[in-house]
Amino acid sequence: MAVKNYAELNINITDINSTTFVPALNGRQGDNNREVFLWLKNGPQGYDLTGKTVTLFVKDASGVVKTASTMNDQTGLSTGHFSLLIPSEVYQAPGAVQDSYIQIKQNDTIITSIPVSFNVIENTMLVTQTQSQMYLDSVQKVIDDFNNRIHSAGTDLTSLENALKSVQVTIDNLNTQYNSDLFAQKGKDNEFKGNNTFDQKIIAPNGLQGKADTAGQADKSSYADKSGTADYVNSNNDQTFKSINVPGWSSFDGGVSVTNIVNNGWTNFKNGLTVSGGDAIFYWGAHSKKTVETNVWDNGLNAHIYRVGNIVVVQIYGSILTDHGAFTTIGWKIPAGFRPAYESQGIASAGYTKTIMRYHPSGDVDIIDSPLKASDNNGGDNYAYGFAVWATTDDFPS
């Protein structure tokens, strides 16, 4: 282990014009983070530096002011032993420094200032030399911290932008499917080509045309013949259909329940359509405007959940009260009516910590990356943000 040679300095200044020459502070142009070991004494005893700051103030040979206050070795602070890291800016101008002192400060109180002197040796081996520039390490720390915050904010904005682009792609894909001929559309003719069963009555004010297995008690023109065909079905009677094919425009004022339905033309279900035990195929698109919302909580980590049609959007918010560890299931339970049709993921953050939330079809939610903490979020606060988007096949909640 290397021997630490401490330069001794006494805080008791008997002569204000007396300056202590400290050879350990001597450096050559180009030196950077030179470690200087110092021992501050109060008379013959070591001076306790616990809770105090030590700053080196320098006006170099060119008259430019510099400061340095970064302590490296603090193991002996109670006895006055410590080391300072001297940045390269102090060793820019060659020659004896014009003025220099070590200041001891506790909170806002300056306890003493010890005059010191040292030399900067010219380095003739440097390829280029820059003009001596002012350097205040306290200001530099503020600048570095600001730059780090700007970098982190830029990273967060980039992640959010990418996530929003992904959501937009999903929405565009859904719109493309809705606008395709896979779904029935109100403004177009729809054709239902599969077998369809209507357990409840079908009301058609202008009559039903085509074929039907049973037409109920309709007027003479609606009676089904032996082959099961009818020009139309009287809307005043209850009707039951195992399958229905609607090649053109149709309007159902009441509820319609079928086993299979294929619609190639325009259809209006004013009071809803229930498809039981089969598929509903709409060649000209379909959409729902129904909305509903709910909330979940877990010790300040909250989420507001919206459902529009079959799309669910989660917005995370709140001040976290207790830590939520990585790779753990949190206290949320996505209720029925909002659960994802397949395992989905979203983004969440607290302070400068970002993580991934995983949402299961069961309604469980867990954190699969960094923990979200009530404090110590990489220097940030405990306020949570985040979002997720998925499709659900749950029945619409009442």
C-alpha positions in Angstrom: 0.0 0.0 0.0 1.3 3.4 -1.0 2.4 5.7 1.9 0.2 8.8 2.3 2.5 11.9 2.9 0.3 14.6 4.5 1.2 18.3 4.2 0.5 19.9 7.6 -1.4 23.2 7.9 -2.4 25.0 11.1 -5.7 26.8 11.2 -4.3 29.3 13.8 -3.0 32.2 11.7 -0.6 34.3 13.8 0.7 36.4 10.8 -1.8 37.5 8.2 1.1 38.1 5.8 2.5 34.6 6.3 1.8 32.0 3.5 2.6 28.3 3.8 4.3 26.9 0.7 2.8 23.5 0.0 5.1 21.4 -2.3 2.4 18.7 -2.6 0.2 21.2 -4.5 2.9 21.7 -7.1 1.9 20.3 -10.5 2.8 20.3 -14.1 0.7 21.7 -16.9 -1.7 18.9 -18.0 -2.0 17.3 -14.6 -5.6 16.3 -13.8 -7.3 15.1 -10.6 -4.0 15.3 -8.8 -4.6 13.9 -5.2 -3.0 16.0 -2.5 -3.0 14.7 1.1 -3.5 17.4 3.8 -3.5 17.5 7.6 -5.2 20.4 9.3 -4.2 21.0 12.9 -5.3 23.3 15.7 -2.0 23.9 17.4 -0.4 20.5 18.1 -3.8 18.6 17.8 -5.6 17.4 14.6 -8.6 19.6 13.7 -12.0 17.8 13.5 -13.4 18.4 10.0 -16.6 16.4 10.6 -19.6 18.2 9.0 -17.3 20.8 7.4 -16.3 21.6 3.9 -12.8 22.4 2.6 -12.3 24.5 -0.6 -9.1 25.5 -2.3 -9.3 29.0 -3.9 -6.6 29.9 -6.4 -5.7 32.9 -8.6 -3.2 31.4 -11.0 -0.2 32.9 -12.6 -2.4 34.5 -15.3 -4.7 36.0 -12.7 -7.6 33.6 -13.4 -9.7 32.3 -10.4 -10.2 28.6 -9.9 -11.8 26.5 -7.0 -11.6 22.9 -6.0 -13.5 21.2 -3.2 -13.7 17.5 -4.1 -12.6 15.3 -1.2 -11.4 11.8 -2.1 -10.0 10.3 1.1 -12.3 11.2 4.0 -11.4 8.3 6.4 -9.5 10.6 8.8 -11.8 13.7 8.9 -12.2 13.5 12.7 -8.4 14.0 13.1 -8.0 16.5 10.3 -6.7 14.1 7.6 -8.2 14.2 4.1 -7.2 14.5 0.4 -8.3 16.9 -2.3 -8.6 16.1 -6.0 -7.1 19.1 -8.0 -8.7 19.4 -11.5 -6.6 20.1 -14.6 -7.9 23.7 -14.8 -5.7 24.7 -11.8 -2.6 23.6 -13.7 -3.3 25.6 -16.9 -1.0 28.7 -16.4 2.7 28.0 -15.6 4.4 29.8 -12.8 3.8 30.6 -9.1 0.1 31.3 -8.2 -0.7 34.9 -7.5 -2.9 34.1 -4.5 -4.3 30.9 -2.9 -5.9 29.8 0.3 -7.8 26.9 1.8 -11.2 27.8 3.3 -12.9 25.8 6.1 -16.7 26.3 6.2 -19.5 24.9 8.3 -23.0 25.5 6.7 -22.9 29.2 5.9 -20.2 30.1 8.5 -16.6 30.5 7.3 -14.4 29.3 10.1 -11.0 30.2 8.8 -8.9 30.7 5.6 -5.3 29.4 5.5 -3.0 31.2 2.9 -1.0 28.7 0.8 1.2 28.9 -2.2 2.5 26.5 -4.9 3.9 26.5 -8.4 2.7 25.2 -11.8 5.6 23.8 -13.8 5.5 24.4 -17.6 5.0 21.3 -19.6 7.0 21.7 -22.8 5.8 18.3 -24.0 2.2 19.4 -24.5 1.3 19.5 -28.2 -1.2 22.3 -27.7 -1.8 24.6 -24.7 -5.0 26.5 -24.1 -5.4 29.9 -22.5 -6.1 29.7 -18.7 -9.9 29.7 -18.1 -12.0 30.4 -15.0 -13.1 27.2 -13.3 -15.5 27.1 -10.2 -16.1 23.4 -9.3 -19.4 24.3 -7.6 -20.7 25.9 -10.8 -19.4 23.0 -12.9 -21.3 20.6 -10.7 -24.5 22.5 -11.4 -23.8 22.4 -15.1 -23.0 18.7 -15.1 -26.2 18.0 -13.1 -28.3 20.1 -15.5 -26.7 18.3 -18.5 -27.6 14.9 -16.9 -31.2 16.0 -16.4 -31.5 17.2 -20.0 -30.0 13.9 -21.2 -32.5 11.9 -19.0 -35.4 14.0 -20.1 -34.4 13.5 -23.8 -34.2 9.7 -23.2 -37.7 9.7 -21.6 -39.2 11.8 -24.4 -37.7 9.4 -27.0 -39.1 6.4 -25.2 -42.5 8.0 -24.9 -42.5 9.1 -28.6 -41.6 5.5 -29.7 -44.4 4.1 -27.5 -46.9 6.5 -28.9 -45.9 5.6 -32.4 -46.5 1.9 -31.5 -49.9 2.8 -30.2 -50.7 4.7 -33.4 -49.7 1.7 -35.5 -52.0 -0.5 -33.5 -54.9 2.0 -33.8 -54.3 2.3 -37.6 -54.3 -1.5 -37.9 -57.6 -1.7 -36.1 -59.1 1.1 -38.2 -58.0 -0.7 -41.3 -59.8 -3.9 -40.2 -62.9 -1.9 -39.2 -62.9 -0.2 -42.7 -62.4 -3.5 -44.5 -65.2 -5.8 -45.7 -64.9 -8.0 -42.6 -67.6 -6.1 -40.7 -71.0 -4.8 -41.5 -71.3 -1.1 -42.1 -74.3 1.1 -41.7 -74.0 3.0 -45.0 -73.5 0.0 -47.2 -75.3 -3.2 -48.2 -74.3 -6.2 -46.1 -74.6 -9.9 -46.8 -74.8 -12.7 -44.1 -73.7 -15.9 -45.8 -73.5 -18.3 -42.8 -76.2 -20.1 -40.9 -78.0 -17.8 -38.4 -80.4 -18.5 -35.6 -82.6 -15.8 -34.0 -83.9 -17.0 -30.6 -86.0 -13.9 -30.2 -88.4 -12.1 -32.5 -87.3 -10.1 -35.6 -89.2 -6.9 -36.2 -89.1 -5.7 -39.8 -91.6 -2.9 -40.6 -91.1 -3.2 -44.3 -91.0 -7.1 -44.3 -88.3 -9.7 -44.8 -87.5 -11.0 -48.2 -85.7 -14.3 -49.0 -85.9 -17.7 -47.5 -86.9 -18.8 -44.0 -87.4 -22.2 -42.3 -90.3 -20.8 -40.2 -92.1 -17.5 -40.7 -94.5 -17.6 -37.8 -98.0 -16.1 -38.1 -97.3 -13.7 -41.0 -99.7 -12.5 -43.6 -100.3 -14.6 -46.7 -97.3 -13.1 -48.6 -94.9 -14.0 -45.8 -95.9 -17.7 -45.4 -92.9 -20.0 -46.0 -93.6 -22.6 -48.6 -92.6 -26.3 -48.2 -89.1 -25.5 -49.3 -88.8 -22.9 -46.5 -88.8 -19.7 -48.6 -90.7 -16.5 -48.2 -90.8 -13.1 -49.9 -90.7 -11.4 -46.6 -91.6 -11.9 -42.9 -94.2 -9.7 -41.2 -92.6 -7.6 -38.5 -95.7 -7.9 -36.3 -94.8 -11.5 -35.4 -92.0 -13.1 -33.4 -89.6 -15.0 -35.7 -86.9 -17.6 -35.1 -84.1 -18.2 -37.5 -81.4 -20.8 -37.5 -79.5 -18.9 -40.1 -80.1 -15.7 -42.0 -78.6 -14.2 -45.2 -79.3 -10.5 -45.7 -78.1 -9.4 -49.2 -79.4 -5.9 -49.0 -80.5 -3.1 -46.6 -82.1 -4.3 -43.3 -83.3 -2.6 -40.1 -84.0 -4.4 -36.8 -85.8 -2.1 -34.4 -85.7 -4.6 -31.5 -83.1 -7.0 -30.2 -81.7 -9.7 -32.5 -80.2 -12.9 -31.3 -78.7 -15.4 -33.9 -76.3 -18.3 -33.9 -74.5 -17.2 -37.1 -75.0 -14.1 -39.1 -73.4 -12.9 -42.3 -74.4 -9.4 -43.5 -73.3 -8.1 -47.0 -75.4 -5.0 -47.0 -76.5 -2.2 -44.7 -77.9 -3.3 -41.3 -79.1 -1.3 -38.3 -79.5 -3.0 -34.9 -81.1 -0.3 -32.8 -81.2 -2.3 -29.6 -78.2 -4.4 -30.0 -77.1 -7.7 -31.6 -76.3 -10.9 -29.7 -74.4 -13.7 -31.4 -74.6 -16.9 -29.4 -72.4 -19.9 -30.1 -71.2 -18.7 -33.5 -69.4 -16.0 -35.5 -70.7 -12.6 -36.6 -69.2 -11.6 -40.0 -69.7 -8.0 -41.1 -68.1 -7.3 -44.6 -68.3 -3.5 -44.4 -67.0 -2.8 -40.9 -68.4 -2.3 -37.4 -67.6 -0.2 -34.4 -68.8 0.6 -30.9 -69.0 4.0 -29.2 -69.8 2.6 -25.7 -67.5 3.9 -22.9 -66.9 2.9 -19.3 -64.1 3.5 -16.8 -62.7 2.3 -13.4 -59.8 2.7 -11.0 -57.3 0.5 -9.2 -55.0 1.5 -6.3 -51.9 0.1 -4.5 -50.3 2.4 -1.9 -50.3 5.5 -4.0 -49.5 3.7 -7.3 -52.8 4.3 -9.0 -54.3 3.7 -12.4 -57.4 5.1 -14.2 -58.7 2.6 -16.7 -60.9 3.6 -19.7 -62.7 1.3 -22.1 -64.0 2.5 -25.5 -65.6 -0.3 -27.5 -63.0 -3.2 -27.2 -60.0 -0.9 -26.6 -58.7 -0.4 -23.1 -56.4 2.5 -22.1 -54.6 2.7 -18.8 -53.2 5.9 -17.3 -50.9 5.6 -14.3 -50.6 8.4 -11.7 -50.1 9.1 -8.0 -47.4 9.6 -5.3 -46.0 6.2 -4.4 -46.2 5.5 -0.6 -44.4 2.2 -0.4 -41.8 0.4 -2.6 -43.0 -1.8 -5.4 -40.2 -4.3 -6.1 -39.0 -5.6 -9.5 -40.4 -8.9 -10.7 -43.3 -8.7 -8.2 -47.0 -8.8 -8.6 -48.6 -5.5 -7.4 -51.9 -5.1 -5.6 -53.9 -4.2 -8.7 -56.6 -6.5 -10.1 -57.9 -5.5 -13.5 -61.6 -6.1 -13.2 -63.7 -8.1 -15.6 -64.7 -6.0 -18.6 -61.3 -4.4 -18.8 -58.9 -7.4 -18.9 -56.5 -7.9 -21.9 -57.3 -10.6 -24.4 -53.6 -11.5 -24.4 -50.6 -10.7 -22.2 -49.8 -7.0 -22.7 -47.1 -4.6 -21.6 -47.0 -0.9 -20.7 -44.5 1.7 -19.5 -44.3 3.2 -16.0 -41.9 5.6 -14.2 -41.2 7.2 -10.9 -38.6 10.0 -10.7 -35.8 8.9 -13.1 -36.6 5.2 -12.7 -38.4 3.5 -15.7 -39.9 0.0 -15.7 -42.2 -2.3 -17.7 -45.6 -3.3 -16.4 -47.0 -6.7 -17.6 -50.8 -7.1 -17.7 -52.2 -10.7 -17.7 -55.6 -11.8 -19.1 -56.3 -13.0 -15.5 -56.3 -9.3 -14.3 -53.0 -9.7 -12.4 -50.3 -7.0 -13.0 -46.6 -7.3 -12.2 -43.4 -5.3 -12.6 -40.8 -7.0 -14.8 -37.9 -4.5 -14.7 -36.8 -1.8 -12.2 -38.6 -1.3 -8.9 -40.8 1.7 -8.4 -39.9 3.2 -5.0 -41.4 5.7 -2.6 -38.0 7.4 -2.4 -34.5 7.2 -4.0 -35.7 7.0 -7.6 -32.3 7.8 -9.0 -32.5 11.3 -7.5 -36.1 12.0 -8.7 -39.4 12.3 -6.8 -41.9 9.5 -6.1 -44.6 10.6 -8.5 -45.7 7.9 -10.9 -46.5 8.2 -14.6 -47.3 5.6 -17.3 -49.7 4.1 -19.7 -50.8 0.9 -21.5 -53.2 0.0 -24.3 -54.7 -3.3 -25.2 -57.7 -5.0 -26.8 -60.2 -6.9 -24.6 -62.8 -9.6 -25.4 -64.5 -9.3 -22.1 -68.2 -8.6 -22.0 -69.0 -4.9 -21.7 -69.4 -4.1 -18.0 -72.8 -2.9 -16.9 
